[in-house]
Amino acid sequence: MRICRVSVDGGLFFGLIEGLSEAGEIGEGTLVALLDGHPFGDLAPEGRILKASDVRFIAPVLPSKIIAVGRNYAAHAKEMGGEVPVSPMIFLKPSTSVIGPGEPVLLPWQSEQVEHEAELAVVIGRLCSDVPVDRVPDVVLGYTCANDVTARDLQKSDGQWGRAKGFDSFCPLGPWIVTDLETDAASISCHVNGEVRQRGSTGEMVFDVAELVSWISSVMTLLPGDVILTGTPAGVGPIRAGDEVSVTIEGVGTLTNPVVDRG
């Protein structure tokens, strides 16, 4: 099942998307069945079924918090000059950093080195804490694509990551949530202007999804809609005004965002 969030006639709705192409792309026959309320419980149809071309897709969820995991791919840790941590290394991104598919990543004037980081995002489906590893599937709503945009020069100069990771528009999410993804070895890639920059597999993660959700929930209570970013493969690199950045995850789809200078 694919859960989306759309803007229709000035209103915001969750919906179920059907009729994607074999490549997981929107086509002429793609439909969105609007939901009455949110998807964090029993799904209730609103009644309207619309063509995908008649709605605007937005970020599939607006979390209370985004918990991101650093250095969760050994090759990326190496390219950053760091060691693989013995336990998950986490940091927070603000909800105000979230944008949806097609919305622009805004380059801040404070940075001269903004980079992409393609990631699998986990969307929490219910309030939970201290979740055992074997119960993690019970608290996960699904998965989506993410780009943990980072001002790399500020990350290095500040000595902590809050500013570098927290600018408005620095957390694109989408294009929808997939509820039944196999996360053991899903391919993940990032293209900039059609050129491959990152290519890896979720099977390369140091800590897998179940370990991450369990460990993080032992630190903080997770709320429905909260998002966990699971780390990025090697190959991170700069993005500049005029670029188009796409994150693709096998079984989910492709999240694409233009890059512009912040006015």
Backbone hydrogen bonds, N-H to C=O, Kabsch-Sander energy under -0.5 kcal/mol:
donor,donor_aa,acceptor,acceptor_aa,energy
3,I,1,M,-0.5
3,I,177,I,-3.0
4,C,2,R,-0.5
4,C,15,G,-2.9
6,V,13,F,-3.2
7,S,56,R,-2.6
8,V,6,V,-0.5
8,V,11,G,-3.0
11,G,8,V,-2.5
13,F,6,V,-2.6
14,F,37,G,-0.6
15,G,4,C,-2.4
16,L,33,A,-2.4
17,I,2,R,-2.1
18,E,31,L,-2.6
21,S,25,E,-3.1
24,G,21,S,-2.2
30,T,27,G,-1.5
31,L,18,E,-2.8
32,V,50,L,-3.1
33,A,16,L,-2.9
34,L,32,V,-0.7
34,L,48,R,-2.2
35,L,14,F,-3.2
36,D,44,A,-3.9
37,G,35,L,-0.9
41,G,39,P,-1.5
46,E,34,L,-2.8
47,G,34,L,-0.8
50,L,32,V,-2.8
52,A,30,T,-2.4
54,D,51,K,-2.0
55,V,52,A,-1.4
56,R,7,S,-1.7
57,F,55,V,-0.5
58,I,5,R,-2.7
66,I,93,K,-1.3
67,I,65,K,-0.5
67,I,227,V,-2.8
68,A,66,I,-0.7
68,A,91,F,-3.1
69,V,229,L,-1.6
70,G,68,A,-0.5
70,G,89,M,-3.3
74,A,204,E,-0.6
77,A,73,Y,-2.4
78,K,74,A,-2.2
79,E,75,A,-2.0
80,M,76,H,-1.6
81,G,78,K,-1.4
82,G,77,A,-3.2
89,M,70,G,-0.7
90,I,88,P,-0.7
91,F,68,A,-2.1
93,K,66,I,-2.2
97,S,94,P,-1.8
98,V,95,S,-1.6
99,I,171,C,-1.1
102,G,256,T,-2.9
103,E,100,G,-1.6
105,V,258,P,-2.9
106,L,104,P,-0.5
107,L,105,V,-0.6
107,L,260,V,-2.9
111,S,108,P,-1.3
115,E,150,T,-3.1
116,H,237,G,-2.0
119,E,146,A,-2.5
120,L,231,G,-0.6
121,A,144,T,-2.9
122,V,228,I,-2.9
123,V,142,G,-3.0
124,I,122,V,-0.6
124,I,226,D,-2.9
125,G,139,V,-3.3
126,R,139,V,-0.9
128,C,222,L,-2.3
130,D,217,S,-2.3
135,R,132,P,-1.7
136,V,132,P,-0.5
136,V,133,V,-1.2
138,D,135,R,-1.4
139,V,136,V,-2.0
140,V,136,V,-0.8
141,L,123,V,-2.4
141,L,139,V,-0.5
142,G,123,V,-1.5
143,Y,178,V,-2.2
144,T,121,A,-2.1
145,C,174,G,-1.5
146,A,119,E,-2.0
147,N,172,P,-1.5
148,D,117,E,-2.6
149,V,147,N,-2.0
149,V,170,F,-0.9
150,T,115,E,-2.2
151,A,164,A,-2.2
152,R,113,Q,-1.9
152,R,150,T,-1.3
153,D,113,Q,-0.7
155,Q,151,A,-2.2
156,K,152,R,-1.8
157,S,153,D,-2.3
158,D,154,L,-2.7
159,G,155,Q,-0.9
165,K,161,W,-2.0
166,G,162,G,-0.8
166,G,163,R,-0.6
167,F,163,R,-0.6
169,S,96,T,-0.7
170,F,167,F,-1.9
171,C,97,S,-2.5
173,L,99,I,-2.4
174,G,145,C,-1.8
177,I,3,I,-3.3
178,V,143,Y,-2.9
179,T,1,M,-2.5
179,T,177,I,-0.5
183,T,181,L,-0.8
188,I,200,G,-2.4
189,S,248,T,-2.4
190,C,198,Q,-2.1
191,H,246,S,-2.7
192,V,195,E,-2.6
193,N,191,H,-0.5
193,N,244,E,-2.9
195,E,192,V,-1.9
197,R,190,C,-3.4
198,Q,190,C,-1.6
199,R,234,A,-0.5
200,G,188,I,-2.9
202,T,186,A,-2.6
204,E,201,S,-2.2
205,M,202,T,-1.5
206,V,72,N,-3.1
212,L,208,D,-2.5
213,V,209,V,-2.7
214,S,210,A,-2.2
215,W,211,E,-2.4
216,I,212,L,-3.0
217,S,213,V,-2.3
218,S,214,S,-0.8
218,S,215,W,-0.7
219,V,216,I,-1.6
220,M,216,I,-2.4
222,L,128,C,-2.9
225,G,124,I,-3.1
226,D,223,L,-2.5
227,V,65,K,-1.8
228,I,122,V,-2.5
229,L,67,I,-2.3
229,L,227,V,-0.5
230,T,120,L,-2.3
230,T,228,I,-0.5
237,G,116,H,-0.5
239,I,114,V,-2.5
242,G,259,V,-3.1
243,D,240,R,-2.4
245,V,257,N,-2.9
246,S,191,H,-2.9
247,V,255,L,-2.7
248,T,189,S,-2.4
248,T,246,S,-0.5
249,I,253,G,-2.1
250,E,187,S,-2.6
252,V,249,I,-2.4
253,G,249,I,-1.7
255,L,247,V,-2.9
256,T,254,T,-0.6
257,N,245,V,-2.6
259,V,243,D,-2.1
260,V,105,V,-2.6
262,R,107,L,-2.4
